[in-house]
Amino acid sequence: MSVPSSSAPGPSGRPSASYTVAVLGLGAMGLPMATRLASELTVHGFDPAENRLQLAVDAGISGFDSGRAAAEGADAVLLAVRNSAQLEDVLFGASGVAEVLSPGAVVILTSTVGTDAIAPTVEALGRHGVALVDAPLSGGPVRAGQGDLLIVVGAEPAALEKARPVLELLASTLTVVGSRPGDGQALKTVNQLLCGVHIAAAAEALALADALGLDRATTLAALEAGAAGSFMLSNRGPRMLEAYDEEGAEVLSRLDIFVKDLGIVGTAARAAGLASPVAAAAEQLFLLGQAQGLGERDDSAVIRVVAPARRTEG
């Protein structure tokens, strides 16, 4: 599909504020992304939750009362949705935005929804003259607001060029993994296998340290400094130390997201005829956490599945 090039670049080499991106979904990731994009582009925002939409307006983003109104006339639509069902609804449901998108616009999918949803989405958007840029991301809300995300992309070259003003503002590491939508989801699936396993392993390790009577903070610092260190240990470990507090750790990534993502991993592995026993074991921990009412807690709360109560004080 041929997609027109983006607006003329400004002094920074990126398109000027005449480039409009609609951000649909202003949750933990969508809002900081929209705020970051508004530093150089025109941003239209929509979220069904009024409080999230108000936060966006307070941040200087133009708020709209529907996804359709926000998306109409936009060069790009960035979707920050929870799963493939929301993707289908936002684009093609009763109030879906696909019908109001201009031919040549692109839809940038930043969510992890798995590869199965991509082909039908590409086909349906193509009937409107719109391309899909498959661009799942990692990094969390703080890094989203700083333009410091890891984004992996699968997209046709022309669609990628149209989306670059958005992607380059959000990413410190932008990796094009293929020219087909779905390639980004495939790599993100591999990424989430490792992330889910690393979080589960960190929870088991810190729970064991507690059971052995070790100081948790000292143990975490020692592990981070050695060969056992990992990004997830350093990122989730301090929040695991807060998991037993009355309020728990600040929710930066919900536990039930990994129920979804490790489910995607399992589906992909089975379809490929590949065993993934370690990922399956990690998935069970997150499923147990969801069943125990921890789904809306930060995913670091998975330590409470391994050890429901803390054994040592301090």
C-alpha positions in Angstrom: 0.0 0.0 0.0 1.3 3.4 -0.9 1.1 5.9 1.9 1.8 9.7 1.4 4.8 11.1 3.1 4.3 13.1 6.3 4.1 16.9 6.6 7.1 19.0 5.9 9.7 18.9 8.7 10.4 21.8 10.9 13.9 23.0 12.2 14.3 19.8 14.3 14.0 17.6 11.3 10.6 16.3 12.5 7.3 17.5 11.1 5.9 20.7 12.6 2.8 21.0 14.7 0.7 20.7 11.6 1.2 17.0 11.9 -1.7 15.7 14.0 -1.8 12.5 16.0 -4.8 11.2 17.9 -4.0 9.3 21.0 -6.9 6.9 21.9 -6.5 5.5 25.4 -5.0 7.9 28.0 -4.2 5.4 30.7 -0.8 4.8 32.4 1.1 4.7 29.1 -1.2 6.6 26.8 -1.2 9.9 28.8 2.6 10.3 29.2 3.0 9.4 25.5 0.4 12.0 24.5 2.1 14.6 26.7 5.5 13.8 25.1 4.1 14.0 21.6 2.4 17.4 22.4 5.9 18.9 22.8 6.3 19.0 19.0 3.1 17.7 17.4 -0.6 18.6 17.5 -2.2 15.9 19.7 -5.9 15.0 20.0 -6.8 12.8 22.9 -9.7 10.6 23.9 -10.4 8.3 26.8 -13.8 7.0 28.0 -12.7 7.7 31.6 -13.5 11.4 32.2 -10.8 11.8 34.8 -8.1 10.5 32.4 -9.4 12.9 29.7 -9.3 15.8 32.1 -5.7 15.0 33.0 -4.8 15.2 29.3 -6.6 18.5 28.9 -4.7 19.8 32.0 -1.5 18.8 30.3 -2.3 20.9 27.2 -3.7 18.2 25.0 -6.9 18.8 23.0 -9.5 16.6 24.5 -12.4 15.2 22.5 -15.7 13.6 23.6 -15.3 10.6 21.3 -12.6 8.6 19.6 -14.1 9.4 16.2 -14.0 13.2 16.8 -10.3 12.9 18.0 -9.3 10.8 15.0 -11.0 12.7 12.2 -8.4 14.3 9.9 -5.4 13.0 11.9 -2.2 12.0 10.1 -1.8 9.2 12.6 -3.9 7.4 15.3 -1.9 6.0 18.2 -3.7 3.2 20.1 -2.9 2.3 23.7 -5.5 -0.4 24.3 -5.6 -3.4 26.7 -6.1 -6.3 24.3 -7.3 -7.5 20.9 -11.0 -7.1 21.8 -10.4 -3.4 22.5 -8.4 -3.0 19.3 -11.4 -4.4 17.3 -13.9 -2.3 19.1 -11.9 1.0 18.9 -11.3 0.6 15.1 -14.4 -1.2 13.9 -17.0 -1.3 16.6 -20.3 0.7 16.8 -18.3 3.9 17.4 -15.1 2.7 15.6 -12.8 5.3 14.2 -11.8 3.5 10.9 -14.6 5.0 9.0 -13.5 8.6 9.7 -9.8 8.1 9.0 -8.5 9.8 5.9 -6.9 7.7 3.2 -3.2 7.7 3.8 -3.4 7.9 7.5 -1.7 5.3 9.7 -2.8 3.5 12.8 0.1 3.0 15.3 -0.6 0.0 17.5 1.6 0.3 20.7 -0.2 -2.5 22.6 0.7 -6.2 23.0 -2.2 -8.1 21.4 -0.4 -11.0 19.8 0.0 -11.8 16.1 -3.4 -13.4 15.5 -5.2 -10.0 15.5 -2.9 -8.3 13.1 -3.8 -9.8 9.7 -7.6 -9.2 9.9 -6.9 -5.6 11.2 -4.5 -4.9 8.3 -7.1 -6.2 5.8 -10.0 -4.2 7.3 -8.0 -1.0 7.5 -6.8 -1.4 4.0 -10.4 -1.1 2.8 -10.3 2.4 4.1 -6.9 3.2 2.6 -5.2 3.2 6.0 -2.1 1.3 7.0 -1.2 -0.4 10.3 2.1 0.2 12.0 2.7 -2.6 14.4 4.8 -0.9 17.1 4.5 -2.6 20.6 6.7 -0.9 23.2 8.4 -1.4 26.5 9.7 1.0 29.2 6.9 2.1 31.5 5.1 5.4 32.1 8.1 7.5 33.3 10.2 6.6 30.3 7.1 7.2 28.0 7.0 10.8 29.1 10.7 11.2 28.5 10.7 9.7 25.0 12.9 6.9 26.3 10.9 3.8 25.2 12.0 0.7 23.4 9.8 0.3 20.3 9.9 -2.7 17.9 8.2 -2.1 14.6 6.8 -4.2 11.8 5.4 -2.1 9.0 5.5 -1.4 5.3 8.2 1.2 4.5 5.9 3.9 3.4 3.7 3.5 6.5 6.7 3.5 8.7 7.9 6.8 7.2 4.4 8.3 7.9 4.6 7.2 11.5 8.2 8.2 12.2 7.4 11.7 13.6 5.5 9.8 16.4 7.8 6.9 16.9 11.0 9.0 17.0 9.6 11.3 19.7 8.7 8.3 21.9 11.6 6.0 21.4 15.2 6.1 22.4 15.6 2.7 20.8 13.5 2.2 17.6 14.1 -1.3 16.1 12.5 -2.1 12.8 12.2 -5.9 12.9 10.4 -6.5 9.6 8.3 -5.0 6.9 5.1 -6.8 7.8 2.7 -5.8 10.5 2.8 -8.7 13.0 6.6 -8.8 13.1 6.6 -6.3 16.0 4.0 -8.4 17.9 6.2 -11.5 17.3 9.3 -9.9 18.8 7.3 -8.4 21.7 5.9 -11.9 22.4 9.5 -13.1 22.8 10.3 -10.1 25.0 7.3 -10.7 27.2 8.3 -14.3 27.7 11.6 -13.1 29.2 10.0 -10.3 31.2 7.4 -12.5 32.8 9.8 -15.2 33.7 12.3 -12.6 35.1 9.6 -11.1 37.3 8.5 -14.5 38.6 12.1 -15.5 39.3 12.8 -12.3 41.1 9.7 -12.9 43.3 10.9 -16.4 44.2 14.4 -15.2 44.9 13.4 -12.4 47.2 10.8 -14.6 48.9 13.5 -17.2 49.6 15.8 -14.5 51.0 13.1 -13.5 53.4 12.4 -17.1 54.4 16.1 -17.5 55.1 16.1 -14.5 57.4 18.1 -12.3 55.2 17.7 -8.5 55.1 15.6 -7.9 51.9 17.2 -4.6 50.9 20.7 -5.8 51.4 20.0 -9.0 49.5 18.5 -7.0 46.6 21.5 -4.7 46.4 23.9 -7.7 46.5 22.0 -9.5 43.7 21.9 -6.5 41.5 25.7 -6.1 41.7 26.4 -9.7 40.6 25.8 -12.1 37.8 22.2 -12.7 38.9 21.3 -9.1 38.2 18.7 -8.2 35.6 16.6 -5.2 34.6 13.5 -6.7 36.0 15.2 -7.5 39.3 16.3 -3.9 39.6 13.0 -2.5 38.4 10.6 -4.7 40.2 12.7 -5.7 43.2 12.3 -2.4 45.2 8.5 -2.6 44.5 8.4 -6.2 45.7 9.8 -4.9 49.0 6.7 -2.7 49.2 4.3 -5.4 48.2 3.4 -6.3 51.8 2.7 -2.7 52.8 -0.9 -1.8 53.3 -1.2 0.2 50.1 1.3 -2.0 48.2 3.6 -0.6 45.6 2.6 2.1 43.2 0.8 0.5 40.2 3.1 1.0 37.2 2.2 -2.2 35.4 -0.8 -4.2 36.5 -0.4 -7.9 37.4 -3.2 -8.9 35.0 -1.2 -7.6 32.1 1.1 -10.5 32.4 -1.8 -12.9 32.6 -2.6 -11.6 29.2 0.9 -11.4 27.8 2.0 -14.8 29.0 -1.2 -16.2 27.6 -0.1 -14.7 24.3 3.3 -16.4 24.7 1.7 -19.8 25.4 -0.6 -19.5 22.4 2.3 -18.5 20.1 4.5 -21.3 21.4 1.8 -24.0 20.9 1.1 -22.7 17.4 4.8 -23.1 16.6 5.0 -26.6 18.1 7.4 -25.3 20.7 7.5 -26.3 24.4 7.7 -23.3 26.8 7.7 -24.9 30.3 9.4 -22.0 32.1 7.0 -19.4 30.7 4.0 -21.7 31.5 5.2 -21.9 35.1 5.5 -18.1 35.3 2.0 -17.8 33.8 0.5 -19.9 36.5 1.9 -17.6 39.2 0.3 -14.6 37.6 -3.0 -16.5 37.1 -2.9 -17.4 40.8 -2.3 -13.8 41.7 -5.3 -12.7 39.6 -7.4 -15.4 41.2 -6.3 -14.0 44.7 -7.6 -10.5 43.8 -4.2 -9.1 42.9 -4.9 -8.4 39.2 -5.2 -4.7 39.6 -2.1 -4.5 41.8 1.4 -3.8 40.5 2.8 -6.9 38.9 5.5 -6.9 41.7 2.7 -8.2 43.9 3.3 -11.6 42.4 5.7 -12.2 45.3 2.6 -12.5 47.5 1.6 -15.6 45.5 4.9 -17.3 46.4 4.9 -16.0 50.0 1.5 -14.6 51.2 3.1 -13.1 54.3 6.4 -11.7 55.1 8.5 -13.8 57.5 11.1 -11.3 58.7 10.7 -7.7 59.8 12.6 -4.7 58.5 
